[in-house]
Each structure stands twice: as C-alpha cells, then as structure tokens.
Amino acid sequence: MWGQPCSVIAPHFGEEPCIQGHNGSGSVFFSGCNLRCVFCQNHDIAHQRSGFDLTPEELAEWYIKLQDVGMAHNINLVTPEHVVPQVVLSILHARELGLRLPIVYNTSAFDSLDSLDLLDGLVDIYLPDFKVWTKATSKRLLKVENYASAAMESIKKMYAQVGDLCFTPDGLAKRGVLVRHLVMPGKEDEGQEIMRWLGGNISRDIFVNIMEQYHPDAHVGKPTKPSKTSSSFGISKERSITEPGAGPSSPILARYSEINRPVSKQEVSVVRSAAEDAGIWRFCDPVRHDGFNI
C-alpha cells in the first residue's frame, strides 16, 4: 500500500482552545501542499517533501497512540488536501482498531469536492482557512487564480456535512465547521468581503477565528536583485531596501513588500466589524478571566 509523507505527529498546543483543550490536539502534519503561499508560516514542511512515509495502516496506529498514550482530544489532520484517499483509508482502519476521537480536517479550503465527498461521515470537525478574496491576490500570494471560488464551494460542502460548530459540556469542539481568516497587511477589504460572504451564504451562526498573528515569513521580505528588464515586468513595484556594504549600483529589493509588515489593530478591527455587521456573532476570542478558554 502506498504511503504519505508525514513531517510531525504529536499532541499540539497551537490550535484554538476548543480544539487543543488541556491535553493537546493529536496533530499529524503532512508534508507538501497544493498551494504555494509566499507567506506560509509552515513553509519548511509545506513547500518541500520532508519527514517519513507511512502507509494508511501505519498512520492509523499513530492515531491510536495519540488517543491512548498521548491522551489527545482529537485527531487533527493538518494540510491533508493532497493525500485524501490515503487519509480515508487510515481513518477506516483506525476505527477498526478502536479509534473514538473526533477527526479534525485542517485545510486551506482549496479542496476537491470529490475529496470532500470521500470524507463525508468520516470527518467530525472541518477547520478551513479562507485566505483571500480576489483573483489578483490569489495569483500573486497563493500562486493559484481560483482560490476564492474553490474555497466557497468547499466550505459550502463542509457545512452541509457537519453544520455549525457544537461543543461537549466541557467546551471542546465536537462537530461542525470553524472558519479561520488570517488578516493580511493591506488586505482588510478582502477580509471584509469574506465575512460578508460567510454571514450571507453559510450561516450567521458560523464560528469564526479572525487571526491577527500574521508576520512576514517564507519568501516575504527576502532580498532580490532586479534584472535589467525588471521595470518592464512590474518588479519595480517592490520596495528598495539597503543591504550593508551595497553600493548605489547594486540595489536590493524586498520581495512582496506590500505584506512585509505585521497587521495593525485597525486592520483586524475592520474585519471584525464587517463580520459583526454580517450577523456573525460566534468568535474565537481571548478569555476574559485567568482560567482556560474551554
């Protein structure tokens, strides 16, 4: 049986509180991705093949270890879009071995609808990103042209399968959709459109995490020297930066300079306000007390 490359398998504490709980989310980070986001914060895993190959049967045994030894609250499949057939087989085998935990499908939302059909009845919690809205931004930053249209169709199908997010009595996510949106520098208008679409086309009860932790990573801000024909191809839009020891004859440009900064509180606030104006009211907010947010 053919396998899939896995980079990390371990309890993970970097998810939403309702996903990670006290014991962590039993996360499987698959190597590779069907997008090439220039700002990817997992680019060392997503943009190259790394880690080790596991058959579906071997992967199922890891699910059981995360359940019985790691005491994880769920099985969290991170960036699985390109290995869905193998993932399906692993879940089916794990159930035969005694898997009882919810399955979290942690995705960019650039999914095949046929793949989502295969997952129907197997996934309990869909955790899709909705990254950007316009074709121009998608092409420049994700390296695909049809991201938003694919994400819309994918999230519709996810919601049809599992509905709004619901919880156990102790506050852990049990079933449903949780949509993430990472606010991008200067892209708050796109975030607003995404929130309006979610509220108007999915549900005003959709659970949303509006994330503000963007920081330049991967290719963003890396220096590049312009070619002689750079201005003809629009490369001149990149911002010049100073390199120590560089003379005036060797200008250095920062790649993707328009997103080479953190987001501002104002940009995040604008997206949040758009969500509230769209009728969305369920947000992943920080706790207002000293206890756990579950």
Kinemage of the C-alpha trace (Angstrom):
@kinemage 1
@onewidth
@group {chain A} dominant
@subgroup {mainchain}
@vectorlist {calphas} color= white
{ca met a 1} P 0.000 0.000 0.000
{ca trp a 2} L 1.339 3.438 -0.940
{ca gly a 3} L 2.119 5.880 1.831
{ca gln a 4} L 2.002 9.586 2.532
{ca pro a 5} L 4.821 11.816 3.844
{ca cys a 6} L 4.332 12.981 7.440
{ca ser a 7} L 6.564 15.597 9.000
{ca val a 8} L 5.388 15.673 12.624
{ca ile a 9} L 2.963 13.547 14.673
{ca ala a 10} L 2.414 14.767 18.230
{ca pro a 11} L -0.019 16.482 20.617
{ca his a 12} L -0.156 20.105 19.519
{ca phe a 13} L -0.937 23.184 21.618
{ca gly a 14} L -1.046 25.854 18.917
{ca glu a 15} L -4.695 25.492 17.927
{ca glu a 16} L -7.883 27.187 19.101
{ca pro a 17} L -8.621 26.459 22.771
{ca cys a 18} L -11.702 24.435 21.867
{ca ile a 19} L -9.537 22.249 19.612
{ca gln a 20} L -6.416 21.801 21.753
{ca gly a 21} L -8.076 21.661 25.192
{ca his a 22} L -5.859 20.719 28.133
{ca asn a 23} L -4.120 17.704 26.595
{ca gly a 24} L -3.459 18.998 23.101
{ca ser a 25} L -4.771 18.188 19.664
{ca gly a 26} L -3.382 14.961 18.220
{ca ser a 27} L -1.862 16.540 15.139
{ca val a 28} L -0.490 14.912 12.010
{ca phe a 29} L 1.405 17.421 9.853
{ca phe a 30} L 1.553 16.141 6.301
{ca ser a 31} L 4.470 17.201 4.138
{ca gly a 32} L 3.609 19.143 0.998
{ca cys a 33} L 0.666 21.316 -0.003
{ca asn a 34} L -1.430 22.079 -3.082
{ca leu a 35} L -0.830 25.826 -2.605
{ca arg a 36} L 2.407 27.814 -2.639
{ca cys a 37} L 1.601 30.688 -0.293
{ca val a 38} L 4.531 33.090 -0.362
{ca phe a 39} L 3.958 33.929 3.336
{ca cys a 40} L 3.497 30.345 4.575
{ca gln a 41} L 4.478 30.010 8.223
{ca asn a 42} L 4.984 26.255 7.758
{ca his a 43} L 6.943 26.607 4.527
{ca asp a 44} L 9.694 24.233 5.677
{ca ile a 45} L 7.049 21.487 5.754
{ca ala a 46} L 4.587 22.635 3.107
{ca his a 47} L 6.947 23.662 0.299
{ca gln a 48} L 9.108 20.566 0.282
{ca arg a 49} L 8.930 16.875 0.983
{ca ser a 50} L 10.218 16.107 4.461
{ca gly a 51} L 9.671 13.633 7.256
{ca phe a 52} L 8.807 9.973 6.780
{ca asp a 53} L 6.369 7.910 4.708
{ca leu a 54} L 3.587 5.954 6.404
{ca thr a 55} L 1.069 3.573 4.932
{ca pro a 56} L -2.582 4.158 5.877
{ca glu a 57} L -2.332 1.239 8.292
{ca glu a 58} L 0.750 2.663 9.980
{ca leu a 59} L -0.895 6.081 10.182
{ca ala a 60} L -3.951 4.514 11.828
{ca glu a 61} L -1.710 3.007 14.500
{ca trp a 62} L -0.361 6.507 15.219
{ca tyr a 63} L -3.922 7.754 15.708
{ca ile a 64} L -4.394 5.082 18.354
{ca lys a 65} L -1.139 6.104 20.069
{ca leu a 66} L -2.274 9.733 20.149
{ca gln a 67} L -5.553 8.586 21.703
{ca asp a 68} L -4.324 6.012 24.221
{ca val a 69} L -0.846 7.291 25.092
{ca gly a 70} L -0.941 10.998 24.264
{ca met a 71} L -4.488 11.411 25.640
{ca ala a 72} L -5.196 13.891 22.839
{ca his a 73} L -8.685 15.321 22.458
{ca asn a 74} L -8.935 14.677 18.707
{ca ile a 75} L -7.013 13.621 15.613
{ca asn a 76} L -6.007 16.770 13.713
{ca leu a 77} L -5.045 16.206 10.063
{ca val a 78} L -3.031 19.261 9.002
{ca thr a 79} L -2.737 20.088 5.270
{ca pro a 80} L -4.229 16.800 4.062
{ca glu a 81} L -5.763 18.054 0.793
{ca his a 82} L -3.287 16.201 -1.425
{ca val a 83} L -3.468 12.840 0.402
{ca val a 84} L -7.212 12.406 0.969
{ca pro a 85} L -7.524 8.815 -0.382
{ca gln a 86} L -4.806 7.629 1.994
{ca val a 87} L -6.349 9.609 4.867
{ca val a 88} L -9.729 7.961 4.267
{ca leu a 89} L -8.172 4.507 4.438
{ca ser a 90} L -6.288 5.417 7.613
{ca ile a 91} L -9.462 6.607 9.374
{ca leu a 92} L -11.377 3.479 8.412
{ca his a 93} L -8.560 1.254 9.679
{ca ala a 94} L -8.205 3.272 12.893
{ca arg a 95} L -11.880 2.798 13.626
{ca glu a 96} L -11.357 -0.951 13.379
{ca leu a 97} L -8.516 -0.569 15.895
{ca gly a 98} L -10.756 1.304 18.352
{ca leu a 99} L -10.421 4.992 17.478
{ca arg a 100} L -13.039 7.029 19.330
{ca leu a 101} L -11.718 10.589 18.923
{ca pro a 102} L -13.227 13.230 16.611
{ca ile a 103} L -11.421 13.741 13.306
{ca val a 104} L -10.378 17.340 12.510
{ca tyr a 105} L -9.742 18.181 8.862
{ca asn a 106} L -7.382 21.193 8.991
{ca thr a 107} L -7.305 22.632 5.481
{ca ser a 108} L -6.592 25.641 3.280
{ca ala a 109} L -10.101 25.120 1.787
{ca phe a 110} L -8.509 24.652 -1.645
{ca asp a 111} L -10.101 21.237 -1.782
{ca ser a 112} L -11.526 18.972 -4.418
{ca leu a 113} L -15.266 18.480 -3.985
{ca asp a 114} L -14.762 14.807 -4.845
{ca ser a 115} L -12.306 14.557 -1.959
{ca leu a 116} L -14.810 16.111 0.409
{ca asp a 117} L -17.393 13.559 -0.753
{ca leu a 118} L -14.981 10.804 0.267
{ca leu a 119} L -14.666 12.381 3.731
{ca asp a 120} L -18.415 12.637 4.335
{ca gly a 121} L -19.224 10.700 7.500
{ca leu a 122} L -15.559 10.380 8.485
{ca val a 123} L -14.698 13.978 9.460
{ca asp a 124} L -16.307 15.492 12.545
{ca ile a 125} L -14.772 18.976 12.529
{ca tyr a 126} L -13.763 20.956 9.458
{ca leu a 127} L -11.156 23.648 10.147
{ca pro a 128} L -10.817 25.551 6.844
{ca asp a 129} L -8.919 28.744 6.163
{ca phe a 130} L -10.478 31.396 3.969
{ca lys a 131} L -7.340 33.273 2.983
{ca val a 132} L -8.021 35.895 0.289
{ca trp a 133} L -10.865 37.105 -1.912
{ca thr a 134} L -9.615 38.498 -5.231
{ca lys a 135} L -8.100 36.607 -8.143
{ca ala a 136} L -5.199 39.050 -8.318
{ca thr a 137} L -4.215 38.475 -4.680
{ca ser a 138} L -4.709 34.742 -5.042
{ca lys a 139} L -2.441 34.582 -8.065
{ca arg a 140} L 0.263 36.759 -6.529
{ca leu a 141} L 0.337 35.382 -2.991
{ca leu a 142} L -1.045 31.812 -3.268
{ca lys a 143} L 0.064 31.045 -6.834
{ca val a 144} L -3.405 29.928 -7.933
{ca glu a 145} L -6.082 32.012 -9.669
{ca asn a 146} L -9.296 30.379 -8.471
{ca tyr a 147} L -8.706 30.118 -4.728
{ca ala a 148} L -11.770 32.048 -3.527
{ca ser a 149} L -14.227 30.237 -5.789
{ca ala a 150} L -12.810 26.864 -4.729
{ca ala a 151} L -12.881 27.843 -1.055
{ca met a 152} L -16.508 28.968 -1.285
{ca glu a 153} L -17.640 25.679 -2.808
{ca ser a 154} L -15.551 23.662 -0.355
{ca ile a 155} L -16.862 25.471 2.730
{ca lys a 156} L -20.440 25.099 1.488
{ca lys a 157} L -19.959 21.337 1.228
{ca met a 158} L -18.223 21.125 4.607
{ca tyr a 159} L -21.085 22.994 6.240
{ca ala a 160} L -23.663 20.778 4.531
{ca gln a 161} L -21.941 17.741 6.053
{ca val a 162} L -21.429 18.855 9.668
{ca gly a 163} L -23.208 22.194 10.236
{ca asp a 164} L -22.444 24.809 12.879
{ca leu a 165} L -19.783 24.096 15.482
{ca cys a 166} L -21.076 22.421 18.634
{ca phe a 167} L -19.288 21.510 21.842
{ca thr a 168} L -19.016 18.958 24.610
{ca pro a 169} L -20.156 20.026 28.114
{ca asp a 170} L -16.550 20.955 28.980
{ca gly a 171} L -16.166 23.235 25.955
{ca leu a 172} L -14.289 21.073 23.473
{ca ala a 173} L -15.327 21.158 19.829
{ca lys a 174} L -17.323 18.076 18.965
{ca arg a 175} L -18.713 18.589 15.462
{ca gly a 176} L -19.098 21.361 12.914
{ca val a 177} L -17.185 23.990 10.930
{ca leu a 178} L -14.730 26.549 12.323
{ca val a 179} L -13.510 29.018 9.702
{ca arg a 180} L -10.184 30.793 10.091
{ca his a 181} L -9.193 34.041 8.436
{ca leu a 182} L -5.658 35.370 8.810
{ca val a 183} L -5.851 39.150 8.418
{ca met a 184} L -3.211 40.260 5.905
{ca pro a 185} L -1.471 43.665 5.739
{ca gly a 186} L -3.402 45.966 3.443
{ca lys a 187} L -5.923 43.219 2.599
{ca glu a 188} L -8.626 44.122 5.113
{ca asp a 189} L -11.046 44.854 2.250
{ca glu a 190} L -10.759 41.228 1.211
{ca gly a 191} L -11.334 40.100 4.784
{ca gln a 192} L -14.498 42.180 4.863
{ca glu a 193} L -15.791 40.500 1.706
{ca ile a 194} L -15.055 37.081 3.161
{ca met a 195} L -17.007 37.856 6.330
{ca arg a 196} L -19.957 39.191 4.340
{ca trp a 197} L -19.979 36.043 2.240
{ca leu a 198} L -19.827 33.746 5.280
{ca gly a 199} L -22.677 35.548 7.018
{ca gly a 200} L -24.811 35.744 3.888
{ca asn a 201} L -24.138 32.342 2.323
{ca ile a 202} L -23.145 29.910 5.073
{ca ser a 203} L -24.626 30.897 8.441
{ca arg a 204} L -24.697 33.807 10.832
{ca asp a 205} L -24.000 31.157 13.478
{ca ile a 206} L -20.729 30.127 11.814
{ca phe a 207} L -17.827 30.002 14.287
{ca val a 208} L -15.001 32.265 13.082
{ca asn a 209} L -11.434 32.830 14.188
{ca ile a 210} L -10.193 36.210 12.918
{ca met a 211} L -6.458 35.835 13.392
{ca glu a 212} L -4.009 38.698 13.841
{ca gln a 213} L -0.725 36.790 14.175
{ca tyr a 214} L 0.472 37.334 10.601
{ca his a 215} L 4.183 38.024 10.301
{ca pro a 216} L 6.452 38.104 7.252
{ca asp a 217} L 7.788 34.628 6.542
{ca ala a 218} L 8.881 32.308 3.746
{ca his a 219} L 9.537 34.474 0.653
{ca val a 220} L 8.171 37.747 2.035
{ca gly a 221} L 10.827 40.402 2.593
{ca lys a 222} L 13.616 38.324 1.144
{ca pro a 223} L 16.052 40.399 -0.919
{ca thr a 224} L 16.162 40.051 -4.660
{ca lys a 225} L 18.224 41.870 -7.266
{ca pro a 226} L 16.210 43.273 -10.190
{ca ser a 227} L 17.015 42.173 -13.700
{ca lys a 228} L 17.768 44.674 -16.432
{ca thr a 229} L 14.162 44.386 -17.634
{ca ser a 230} L 12.613 44.453 -14.171
{ca ser a 231} L 10.623 47.636 -14.733
{ca ser a 232} L 9.035 46.122 -17.826
{ca phe a 233} L 7.553 43.320 -15.768
{ca gly a 234} L 6.371 45.356 -12.832
{ca ile a 235} L 9.118 44.260 -10.468
{ca ser a 236} L 9.800 47.909 -9.784
{ca lys a 237} L 6.747 47.850 -7.508
{ca glu a 238} L 8.875 46.078 -4.928
{ca arg a 239} L 10.314 48.314 -2.233
{ca ser a 240} L 14.046 49.010 -2.239
{ca ile a 241} L 15.951 48.062 0.893
{ca thr a 242} L 19.504 48.760 1.912
{ca glu a 243} L 21.977 45.936 2.166
{ca pro a 244} L 25.086 46.542 4.282
{ca gly a 245} L 28.044 47.251 2.014
{ca ala a 246} L 25.941 47.534 -1.109
{ca gly a 247} L 26.790 50.431 -3.376
{ca pro a 248} L 24.394 52.517 -5.449
{ca ser a 249} L 24.996 50.275 -8.470
{ca ser a 250} L 23.587 47.166 -6.750
{ca pro a 251} L 20.061 47.939 -5.495
{ca ile a 252} L 18.333 45.284 -3.430
{ca leu a 253} L 14.567 44.870 -3.458
{ca ala a 254} L 12.309 43.294 -0.842
{ca arg a 255} L 10.033 40.639 -2.297
{ca tyr a 256} L 6.289 41.043 -1.679
{ca ser a 257} L 6.963 44.305 0.102
{ca glu a 258} L 3.235 45.126 0.310
{ca ile a 259} L 2.845 42.451 3.005
{ca asn a 260} L 6.288 42.811 4.555
{ca arg a 261} L 4.983 44.042 7.911
{ca pro a 262} L 2.683 42.901 10.734
{ca val a 263} L -1.007 43.745 10.570
{ca ser a 264} L -2.333 46.685 12.533
{ca lys a 265} L -5.048 46.609 15.174
{ca gln a 266} L -7.116 48.821 12.893
{ca glu a 267} L -6.965 46.288 10.059
{ca val a 268} L -8.078 43.498 12.375
{ca ser a 269} L -10.843 45.685 13.802
{ca val a 270} L -12.193 46.457 10.337
{ca val a 271} L -12.550 42.766 9.520
{ca arg a 272} L -14.165 42.039 12.885
{ca ser a 273} L -16.666 44.857 12.382
{ca ala a 274} L -17.571 43.502 8.945
{ca ala a 275} L -18.244 40.096 10.481
{ca glu a 276} L -20.480 41.600 13.146
{ca asp a 277} L -22.301 43.686 10.544
{ca ala a 278} L -22.910 40.455 8.596
{ca gly a 279} L -24.633 38.994 11.672
{ca ile a 280} L -21.783 36.721 12.716
{ca trp a 281} L -21.515 36.567 16.494
{ca arg a 282} L -19.533 33.424 17.371
{ca phe a 283} L -15.836 34.287 17.543
{ca cys a 284} L -12.739 32.658 18.948
{ca asp a 285} L -11.915 35.444 21.389
{ca pro a 286} L -9.309 35.509 24.176
{ca val a 287} L -10.664 34.625 27.603
{ca arg a 288} L -11.621 37.434 29.965
{ca his a 289} L -10.566 35.522 33.060
{ca asp a 290} L -7.485 33.676 34.308
{ca gly a 291} L -8.720 30.177 33.503
{ca phe a 292} L -8.699 28.060 30.390
{ca asn a 293} L -10.786 29.121 27.404
{ca ile a 294} L -12.753 25.879 27.301
